[in-house]
Amino acid sequence: MKIEGMQQVLCLLYNKAKQNFEECINDNKFLKDEVSISLDEIIIIEKDIKIVFSQRDFEQYVFEVSLILSDGQKEIGRYLYIENEKEEVIDDYLVFH
């Protein structure tokens, strides 16, 4: 199956995930103490977007947008942004290694 015309939707989802990540780390004093590099130096790498459909109702689904966080040399963490079909933010996860 080929999904056409999705490039703009995918770019928008990546941008929303990046914006939410920035809001998550902005002025977060706890993270500044826990992460080994400056939060401003984190490189965000787009990993993938998954569409997860509800088993009972195919009209309900979520987008799971995965970002890799890097220090320029290696992966230092991951960020997952989850949005439903109504474009509502359902959840997000930030994990540093």
N, C-alpha and C positions, 0 to 999 in steps of 0.2 A: 504494500500500500504506500502511495506517495502522498504526503501532506503538502499541498501547495499553499502559498500565500501566508505561511506561518512565520517568516523571517521577522516581520515587524513585531508580531506578538511575542516571539522569543526574545528579541532585543529589549522590548518593554519590560518583560519579566526579569531579565538580567539587571536592567537599570533599577527596578524596584528593589530587588534583592540587595544590590550595592548600596542604595540609599538607606535601606533599613539597617544594613550592617554599619554604615557610617553613624547613624543615629544611636545604634546600640553601643558603640565604643566612644562616642562623643562625651567628653567630660566624665568618663567612668574612671574614677580614682582607683577602684579595686583592680581593674585591668592594667592600669599603668604600673602598679606594683607587681603584678603577677607575670606580665609578658616581658621577655628578655630584650625586645627591641622597642623603639619608639612606635606608638600606634600609628603615627603619620607615615612611617616607612613600610607599613605592610602592603604587599603587592597582592591584589585581588585577581584571581584567575578563574574564568568561567569554566566550570566543569561540565555540568549537564542539567537538563530539565526533564523531569519525569512527569507524566500525566497518569494519575492513579484514579481509576474509576471505581465507584461504589459497586459492590457485588449485586446489590438488589435494584439499583436505579442508575442506569447509564447516563442519566441527565445530571447526576451529581458526581463531581470529580474535583480533584485538587491538583495543582501544579506544585511540584517540589523542585525548587531551584537550588542547586548545589554550587557553592563557591569554595575554591581552595585558597587558603591564606598562606603567603610565602614571605620569607625574608630576603628573597632574591637568590638564594642558594638551595633552600630546601623548604618543604611544606612544614608550616608551624601550627596549622589549624584548619578548621573548616567552618563554614557558615551555611545553614540550611534555612531557606525561606519557603513558607508554605502558604499558598493562596487558593481560595476556592473558585468555583465557576462564576461566582458573583463579584469577583475581584476583591474579596474581603480577606484580610490577613488572618490566617488561622493560627499560625505558630511560627516560631523561628528558634534555631539552636545555634549557639556559638561555642565551639570547643577548641581549646588550644592544647597542643601536645607538649 
